[in-house]
Amino acid sequence: MTKTFILALSLLPWIPAFLCKVTTVGEYSVLEGESLLVPCHYEPQYASYVKYWCQGSMREFCTSLARTDDPRSANPVEDKVSIFDDPVQLVFTVTMNNMKEGESGWYMCGVEVGGVWSADVVTFTNVKVIHGMSVVNSQVSGEEGSSVTVECLYSERYREIEKKWCRSGDWSSCVLTGSDGSYEDTSVAISDDRTRTFTITLKDLQLRDTAWYWCSAGQEKIAVHVVVTPRPSTTAVPTTSPPTPTQSVAHLPPPISITMESWNTHSHILETLVVCSCLMLLVGMAILVRKLWKLHNHPYLEQDPVLGGVKLEKGRINNYSGDIEEF
């Protein structure tokens, strides 16, 4: 029973570390000569507490590098290590400048809780300082005829070494910086700041320039994909010169367009005219047939209509005279 009680008392200071956490990424990799930024998030109850950053893999043997209560650790530009606390966002940020390969190792974000029965709330992260190369953007794109810029980063040991820009698969295409750290022709320009960045500018891009390329320093190289997009097509708009004072501009009404509706109207009128013409033709043919039928029944009218009419009238008179004599 006594041993259990002693064990419980020994674990009591560690309870806050399990219940109330500080969190950050478990591992960081940074190029030699560059800066490292580490955000450490904490719980709301620690907003007013002192935060710190130290180097070491054990809490008891951790070398303090920056504290929020130390004014000498507040300038991220000038100081080697600085720390800034934002209690509104519940995060404190650590900045380490000009990282060296020997600074690789374990580091700790900590919140100083204090007290006999309370341990600090901490979390560990592993920092790896590497030498070699990296690139700001591994893929860049530009429109045909324009320019694009590629930023390649290198570690401190490659500061004085010549830099290369090559098209992947064609080592004969490599262009190198000169003794002044620069190179330029009609299609590409390279500028080395001799600190940790060299910049490549591709000029007057063509569609055939779409390819993989290499940034290179010494034996180190990093791949970059360049994509060239077609220039958008433009439709030429014809321009007309304004009329001179001696010219007269005739304002004519716009031409009447033939629409389906107007065509249907004209078709209806045409159909009506055709029907009327057919009816008139039928009536004329009926009258003609009737006259021919009469001529067929009166033979006198077949030879001469006038003489036939006189003969018919004379025959009526003779018939009338005969009737009188008989009477």
Rosetta blueprint (number, residue, H / E / L):
1 M L
2 T H
3 K H
4 T H
5 F H
6 I H
7 L H
8 A H
9 L H
10 S H
11 L H
12 L H
13 P H
14 W H
15 I H
16 P H
17 A H
18 F H
19 L H
20 C L
21 K L
22 V L
23 T E
24 T L
25 V L
26 G L
27 E E
28 Y E
29 S E
30 V E
31 L E
32 E L
33 G L
34 E L
35 S L
36 L E
37 L E
38 V E
39 P E
40 C E
41 H E
42 Y L
43 E L
44 P H
45 Q H
46 Y H
47 A L
48 S L
49 Y L
50 V E
51 K E
52 Y E
53 W E
54 C E
55 Q E
56 G L
57 S L
58 M L
59 R H
60 E H
61 F H
62 C L
63 T E
64 S E
65 L E
66 A E
67 R E
68 T L
69 D L
70 D L
71 P H
72 R H
73 S H
74 A L
75 N L
76 P L
77 V L
78 E L
79 D L
80 K L
81 V E
82 S E
83 I E
84 F E
85 D E
86 D E
87 P L
88 V L
89 Q L
90 L L
91 V E
92 F E
93 T E
94 V E
95 T E
96 M E
97 N L
98 N L
99 M L
100 K L
101 E H
102 G H
103 E H
104 S L
105 G E
106 W E
107 Y E
108 M E
109 C E
110 G E
111 V E
112 E E
113 V L
114 G L
115 G L
116 V L
117 W L
118 S L
119 A L
120 D L
121 V E
122 V E
123 T E
124 F E
125 T E
126 N E
127 V E
128 K E
129 V E
130 I E
131 H L
132 G L
133 M E
134 S E
135 V E
136 V L
137 N L
138 S L
139 Q E
140 V E
141 S E
142 G E
143 E E
144 E L
145 G L
146 S L
147 S L
148 V E
149 T E
150 V E
151 E E
152 C E
153 L E
154 Y E
155 S L
156 E H
157 R H
158 Y H
159 R L
160 E L
161 I L
162 E L
163 K E
164 K E
165 W E
166 C E
167 R E
168 S L
169 G L
170 D E
171 W E
172 S E
173 S E
174 C E
175 V E
176 L E
177 T L
178 G L
179 S L
180 D L
181 G L
182 S E
183 Y E
184 E E
185 D L
186 T L
187 S L
188 V E
189 A E
190 I E
191 S E
192 D E
193 D L
194 R L
195 T L
196 R L
197 T E
198 F E
199 T E
200 I E
201 T E
202 L E
203 K L
204 D L
205 L L
206 Q L
207 L H
208 R H
209 D H
210 T L
211 A E
212 W E
213 Y E
214 W E
215 C E
216 S E
217 A E
218 G L
219 Q L
220 E E
221 K E
222 I E
223 A E
224 V E
225 H E
226 V E
227 V E
228 V E
229 T E
230 P L
231 R L
232 P L
233 S L
234 T L
235 T L
236 A L
237 V L
238 P L
239 T L
240 T L
241 S L
242 P L
243 P L
244 T L
245 P L
246 T L
247 Q L
248 S L
249 V L
250 A L
251 H L
252 L L
253 P L
254 P L
255 P L
256 I L
257 S L
258 I L
259 T L
260 M H
261 E H
262 S H
263 W H
264 N H
265 T H
266 H H
267 S H
268 H H
269 I H
270 L H
271 E H
272 T H
273 L H
274 V H
275 V H
276 C H
277 S H
278 C H
279 L H
280 M H
281 L H
282 L H
283 V H
284 G H
285 M H
286 A H
287 I H
288 L H
289 V H
290 R H
291 K H
292 L H
293 W H
294 K H
295 L H
296 H H
297 N H
298 H L
299 P L
300 Y H
301 L H
302 E H
303 Q H
304 D L
305 P H
306 V H
307 L H
308 G H
309 G H
310 V H
311 K H
312 L H
313 E H
314 K H
315 G H
316 R H
317 I H
318 N H
319 N H
320 Y H
321 S H
322 G H
323 D H
324 I H
325 E H
326 E H
327 F L
